[in-house]
Amino acid sequence: MQVRELTISGAYEFTPPTFPDNRGMFTAPYQEPAFVAAVGHPLRVAQTNHSVSRRGTIRGIHFADVPPGQAKYVYCPRGALLDVVVDVRVGSPTFGRWEAVRLDGAECRSLYLAEGLGHAFIALEDDTVMAYLCSEGYNPAAEHGTNPLDPALELPWPADLEPVLSEKDRTAPTLAEAADAGLLPRYEDCLAYYEKLRG
């Protein structure tokens, strides 16, 4: 398992070995020893999510209140997508910055986003599947979002794709509006929670 820490703290890319043969292919997208060595604690899985999206679908930018937040370990078992992590933690040295990683069913690369980070992706092919391992279950009262088309963020959505968004995502506040409304997690709260998980 190859591990790469992104420039946004709390975000990691995991690339497992794949084993193709005449039957197809086998891989293990999540491997606890590699995860613990990188992140410093095991991944608590409280819920798994599964989405199927048509080409051009954008989901996000989603995040949850911290504590406890909702960490996500995501991979794409079918199709291809561009996965984006956005630092929405107020006070973070990389606040407002993003990184993008291509996830697809060929390499089975995964992305881990710690609690408090924003998550979004765009499907690059029809019938693209995203699988999520989530540290906490869905809690509507603690879930928030910012607009993935926020011009201030300049997220790397391909220009040749017509964005398909839910009404909720399309009308979500910009990052600045969410900050003004007090919706964003605080970096210091996130750091304290990460330390608690490592303890």
Beta strands, then each sheet from edge to edge (+ up, - down):
strand 1: 2-5
strand 2: 11-15
strand 3: 18-21
strand 4: 24-27
strand 5: 47-53
strand 6: 58-64
strand 7: 72-78
strand 8: 80-86
strand 9: 98-104
strand 10: 110-113
strand 11: 118-123
strand 12: 128-134
strand 13: 143-145
sheet 1: 1+ 2- 10+ 7- 12+ 5-
sheet 2: 3+ 4-
sheet 3: 9+ 8- 11+ 6- 13+
end
